[in-house]
Amino acid sequence: MSAIVELDAHGRIYIPASIRRRLKYRKYRVITDGETLILEPIKPAIEKYYGIAGKPKYTSPEEIDEAIKNEAEKILRKDIC
């Protein structure tokens, strides 16, 4: 089933009742892939843990590498002193 929908002035999307009735879940993760929008259901067993850890501190491999380097330097400095 498909439908044509649009964003309102507040960025909300109205999902027609005929589609909502067929959906099992109430929460969805929004994923974008280029110009494509994907709604991935968050199953109840996972839902209570979703977002519990907060936002990731590092978002790129380069940031992770830099953090590892900095922590390793701190540890090595303690061993030398």
C-alpha positions in Angstrom: 0.0 0.0 0.0 1.2 3.5 -0.7 0.0 7.0 -0.2 1.1 10.5 -1.1 1.8 12.6 2.0 3.5 15.9 2.7 5.3 17.7 5.5 3.3 20.4 7.3 4.8 23.7 8.4 6.1 22.0 11.6 7.9 19.1 9.8 5.2 16.6 10.6 4.0 13.9 8.3 0.4 12.7 8.4 0.2 8.9 7.9 -3.3 7.9 6.6 -5.4 5.8 9.0 -5.6 3.0 6.4 -1.8 2.6 6.8 -1.6 3.2 10.5 -4.2 0.4 11.2 -1.8 -2.0 9.5 1.2 -1.0 11.6 2.1 -3.1 14.7 4.3 -0.6 16.5 4.0 3.0 17.8 7.6 4.1 17.7 9.9 4.3 14.6 13.5 5.2 13.9 13.7 7.7 11.0 16.5 6.9 8.6 17.5 8.9 5.6 19.2 7.6 2.6 19.8 10.4 0.1 16.3 11.6 -0.7 14.7 8.5 0.7 13.0 8.4 4.1 12.7 5.1 5.9 10.7 4.4 9.0 12.1 1.4 10.9 9.9 0.0 13.8 11.4 -0.1 17.3 10.1 -3.3 18.8 8.8 -3.1 22.4 11.6 -5.3 23.8 14.2 -2.8 22.4 12.1 0.3 22.9 12.7 0.6 26.6 16.5 0.7 26.0 16.4 2.9 22.9 18.4 6.1 23.5 19.4 5.1 27.0 23.1 5.6 26.4 22.6 9.1 25.0 24.2 10.5 21.9 27.5 9.0 20.8 30.5 11.1 21.9 32.5 10.5 18.7 30.8 10.3 15.3 33.6 9.5 12.9 36.4 7.0 12.8 38.9 9.9 12.8 37.4 11.2 16.1 37.6 7.7 17.6 41.2 7.4 16.5 42.1 10.8 18.0 40.4 9.8 21.3 42.3 6.5 21.5 45.6 8.3 20.8 44.9 10.9 23.5 44.0 8.3 26.1 47.0 6.1 25.3 49.3 9.2 25.7 47.7 9.9 29.1 48.4 6.3 30.2 52.0 6.3 28.9 52.7 9.6 30.7 51.5 8.2 34.0 53.9 5.2 33.5 56.9 7.4 32.8 56.3 9.8 35.7 
